[in-house]
Amino acid sequence: MEAFERSTKFFNEKNYEQANRWTDETLKYDSTFAEAHFRKAQLYEIYTQPDLALQSYRKVVTLRPDAPQSAAAYQKLIEYHLRAGEYAQAKNDLTRYIPLLRPNSVAQKRAQRQLQTCAFGEKAIENPLVISPEELSDTVNQFILQYFPALTADGETLLFTALRPENDEDLYITHFKDGRWTAPVSISDKINTAENEGTGTLSADGRTLVFTACNRRDGYGSCDLYISRKNGKDWEAPKNLGINVNTPFWESQPTLSPDGRTLYFISDRKGGIGGRDVWYTSLQKNGEWSAAKNVGEPVNTLDDEASPYLHANGHTLFFASEGHQGFGGYDLFFSDSTATGWQKPENLGYPINTSDNQVALVITSDSQYGYYSLDTKRVGNQRVSRLYRFRLPTELQQKFNAANYLKGLVTDSRSGKSVKANLELIDLKTGKVVQRFSTDTDNGQYLTTLPNGSEWGLYVNAAGYFYKSLSFDYTQKNKAEGLQLDIKLEPMNLNTFGVLSNIYFETGKADLQDKSRTELNKLIEELKLQSTLRIEIAGHTDDVGDPKQNQILSQKRAQSVADYLITAGISRERIRAIGFGEAKPMAPNTSEENRQLNRRIEWRIW
């Protein structure tokens, strides 16, 4: 047909006005001409008229439902209905589309997967989670676009990326004070520049920042990751994370572990599983970041992953993926890291996930709330994105461990002045160090996370002071909370004393439990470092039972600790053991909590 030939010629020349004219002429002559309806649909898409395009594609398959030439129209219809969450209609079109495809072809495998998406979507919508998103105040949502939120462990500092009117992406922070979020401010003039900075992440204490910047002179690729650290109120000048992390490819969307020593991010570098994968790197003892490694399966897929977020518990990774079973497009998933590796990712469910793309979510330490960005409306052709939060449904909260946070000051017990200290959080059951961090050099502040489900030892070290140990048994804890705890360190002076908080014995016996090894080895390390130090190990009990037997038990327990130290190579002349029984309580023996405090092992310099 001459009119359609002219339409094709002009379409190929991208003269869409004339192509449209001759397509209309063709349909005036023959309204059943399927190829002309397909052309009309293509033109509607070019003119950004998706509803009219859908009608024309539908005419194509109505006129020739079983013709191989209709496959392209079916494909367009299926994609449209999947994006709209219209799974029943998409499934109906797929049942007609799949027989038109070559068996075992890429197109047929893709269609079979779309069929699985329909089944998953229909089932999930029938069993929705109950969520009620609430928009953050206009004080925070004051930009056209704000997205990629990140939180400190105490939930009091919110970092996000904002698009300014001059089309400049910058990082902003806001603080939660007196029950509301303050007006956001630029994170620092040292961080934000005339170029774009975005997709940032903070350590639990908010003092380490990693963010994305593109096309910089010191960059290795199109977009690189940069790091900055904060002392007091000031951020240092950011530094490129270096060739072990950045490549000539694209690196972005970072997330830090609570202590800021492990970094997960997205990259499309070679050597991955799909296009864009989750990678990770760790800070080494020499201060350099290790060569990045692919997280691997089952997190990464042949398709793209995006926006990883490591929860404050340190082992639950939230991320977006096109490759795992979902509602179509990007869905949000989570996976737990265990001793045997990452577990199979689980879809967060409807309506957190929908047929639209969901690409960024952060969960508060206590697992009560989620923060994310949502496209809400358009101003002209400009997309508008706002920050929201919602309370996590109980059934989701139960699927991963919440984390408590602990914060305060480290000071000298005598002068009250702040102390620069290094802290370690150790899982007492495994002896594994899970966090290493330090106080703020300007003010001695610290903040860390204590996940539920384990028994933790927190160790505080500073030059010129005897180390401090603290104990937190969260094995049976379900809910999370924030704790304020100021830590006083004892100078190494004569008669200075303190408690060894992580020494455990079998009930009524002097046999040391295995989980005491962490504390004992720390004590050995301290005594080897301070080679002239002499200490007294003192045993104490509560007032339950016979006082004489309590004194004998306390002496035996003190001697068990002393023997462990001597066996490890500490000179017998530097150690002495004494048992005080119930004679020197720390608190009145009026409650089980107080009696537990009184059952202790102390050290004293002599």
Helices and strands as residue ranges (DSSP letters): H 2-12, H 16-29, H 34-46, H 50-63, G 68-70, H 71-83, H 87-97, G 98-100, H 106-126, E 134-135, E 145-151, E 157-163, E 169-177, E 180-181, E 185-186, E 197-202, E 208-214, E 223-231, E 234-235, E 239-240, E 251-256, E 262-267, E 277-282, E 293-294, E 305-310, E 316-321, E 331-338, E 341-342, E 346-347, E 361-363, E 369-379, E 382-391, H 394-397, E 403-412, E 422-427, E 432-438, E 445-451, E 455-461, E 465-466, E 468-473, E 482-484, E 487-491, E 497-499, G 514-516, H 517-529, E 535-540, H 547-567, G 572-574, E 575-579, H 592-598, E 600-605
